[in-house]
Structures are given as structure tokens and as C-alpha cells.
């Protein structure tokens, strides 16, 4: 599950935490997966696809460290 979340986050954020032009559906999926992994955190609005970039980037960095990967 963690690898799946990280893969999705890599689709929506670059290595510096900047949003990628990847389509709203990919963003919604990233928010959904992140919320499933850590419920109760504010990763963005799954209905609109507006992401909380800072929180998603922090999660991306944490997962990269935990899984031994770099963006």
C-alpha cells in the first residue's frame, strides 16, 4: 500500500514538491490513497481535486525515506 501511495504521489508532485500537470483524476486518486493510508489528515479535497501540496509533499518525503527511495 505504501509503495502504491508513493507511486501515485510521484505522478502528481515532482522531486521539489511542485504539482505536475497530470490531470485532476490522478490528483483525486493521490488524495484518496493518502487518506486511506493516514485517515484524518488533510491531504486535500477529494471531490474537487484541490490538493494540500505541503501535506502531500511531506508524505511523499516520508514514504521515500521509509521505503529507501529517492524521488
C-alpha positions as CSV (number, residue, x, y, z in Angstrom):
1,X,0.0,0.0,0.0
2,X,2.8,2.4,0.9
3,X,4.5,1.9,-2.4
4,X,1.2,2.4,-4.3
5,X,0.7,5.7,-2.5
6,X,4.2,6.8,-3.3
7,X,3.8,5.9,-6.9
8,X,0.7,8.0,-7.1
9,X,2.3,10.9,-5.3
10,X,5.2,10.8,-7.8
11,X,2.6,11.2,-10.5
12,X,1.2,14.4,-9.0
13,X,4.4,16.0,-7.4
14,X,7.9,16.5,-8.7
15,X,11.0,16.0,-6.6
16,X,10.7,19.5,-5.3
17,X,7.1,19.2,-4.3
18,X,5.8,21.2,-7.2
19,X,2.5,20.0,-8.7
20,X,2.7,18.2,-12.1
21,X,0.3,18.7,-14.9
22,X,-1.1,15.2,-14.5
23,X,-4.9,15.6,-14.6
24,X,-7.5,16.0,-11.9
25,X,-8.3,12.3,-11.7
26,X,-4.7,11.5,-10.7
27,X,-4.8,14.2,-8.0
28,X,-8.0,12.8,-6.6
29,X,-6.6,9.3,-6.6
30,X,-3.5,10.6,-4.7
31,X,-5.7,12.3,-2.1
32,X,-7.8,9.2,-1.7
33,X,-4.8,6.8,-1.3
34,X,-3.0,9.2,1.1
35,X,-6.2,9.5,3.2
36,X,-6.6,5.7,3.3
37,X,-3.1,5.3,4.5
38,X,-3.3,8.0,7.1
39,X,-7.0,8.8,7.9
40,X,-7.9,12.1,9.4
41,X,-5.1,14.1,7.8
42,X,-5.9,16.9,5.4
43,X,-4.4,16.0,2.0
44,X,-6.9,18.0,0.1
45,X,-10.5,17.8,-1.2
46,X,-11.2,14.5,-2.9
47,X,-14.3,15.9,-4.6
48,X,-12.6,18.9,-6.3
49,X,-9.1,17.5,-6.6
50,X,-7.7,20.6,-4.9
51,X,-4.6,19.2,-3.1
52,X,-2.9,20.3,0.1
53,X,0.5,20.3,-1.6
54,X,2.5,20.8,1.6
55,X,1.0,17.7,3.3
56,X,1.2,15.5,0.2
57,X,4.9,16.5,-0.2
58,X,5.6,15.7,3.4
59,X,4.0,12.3,3.0
60,X,6.0,11.7,-0.2
61,X,9.3,12.5,1.5
62,X,8.4,10.3,4.5
63,X,7.5,7.4,2.3
64,X,10.7,7.8,0.2
65,X,12.7,7.6,3.4
66,X,10.8,4.7,4.8
67,X,10.9,2.7,1.5
68,X,14.5,3.6,0.9
69,X,13.8,5.5,-2.3
70,X,14.6,9.0,-3.6
71,X,12.2,10.9,-5.9
